[in-house]
Amino acid sequence: MTDAVVAPSADVDPRAQVGSGTRVWHLAQVREEATVGRDCIIGRGAYVGPGVRLGDNVKLQNYALVYEPAQLADGVFVGPAAVLTNDEYPRAVTPEGRLKGGDDWTAVGVVVGEGAAIGARAVCVAPVRIGRWALVAAGAVVTKDVPDFALVVGVPARRVGWVGRAGEPLVAKGDGQFVCPRTGSVYTEAGGVLTES
């Protein structure tokens, strides 16, 4: 953990790897075998489960919960109190009434592509994949894969538009062409897939 800044009240397991320049704030927990990249921010009360993989420049806002075996690529943003789940069929007990342990279920993860953002209090129900540069609106509940650059909202989440790398909704120009109002970058939609031109 050279060059990482860890608040005294944070709990970083000695078996976790935390990259240079990363800041882990008060009451955050980074569990065993987790890998946190360089220059990340792990906000107050955030949770990073065992074996979770975070790329470089990832930002977990306060009280974001990222359960194993989630994988977040470089530049991912997870808003305050957002949750990435890991159990398709959650139960506290087995059918026989015994408290479930680690051998009684199989963890499934959420995979988040480069630059994607998950809004405050959104829930991503594993197993789902959030595409590159996609934007999940605050409070959305994601139950299906989200395409690259998609803007999804609601419960359950549905695509209502496209966003560019800047995160702003793209403007349709006709013939499957979209433009970012901030950067001027052009994107092309074909068959429900958006690509950078």
C-alpha positions, 0 to 999 in steps of 0.5 A: 500500500505504498503511497495510499492514504488510509483513514485511521477508522478504515478497515483494509485487510492486509491481504488486499492490494491497494494502488498508489495514490488511492485514498480510503476514507473513514469507516470504509472496508476493503476485504481480503484479496480485493484489488484496488487500482491506482488513484482510486477514492473509496468513500466513507463507509464504502464496502469492497468485498473479498476478491473484488477487482477495481481498476485505476481511477475508480470512485466509490462514493460514501456507503457504496457497497460492492460485493464479490466477485464484482469487477469494475474497470478503469474510471468507473463511478459508483454513487452514494449508497449504490449496491452491486449485489452477488446472490441470485436467490438470496436466503438467510437459511437453507431449505432445511432451516440451517443458517447458510454458509459460504458453501450453500450458495454461489456468488455471482458478480456485477461487471462494470465497463470502463468509464461507466457511472452508477447513480446514487442508490441504484441497485445492480442485481447480479449477474449483470454487465454494465457497458463501457461509458453507460450511465445508470440513473440514480435509484434505478434497479438494473436486472438486465445487461446495459449496453455501452453508452446506454442511459438507463432509468427506472425500476426495472431499468430500461434504456431511454437514450444514449450518453457519450464519454462526458456523461451528457445525453447525446443529441440525435442528428438523424440517420443513426448519428448522435453528437455529444453537446459538450465535446462534439464527438459523433456516435453511430447507432446500428442495431441497438448498438452505439459506437464512437465514430 
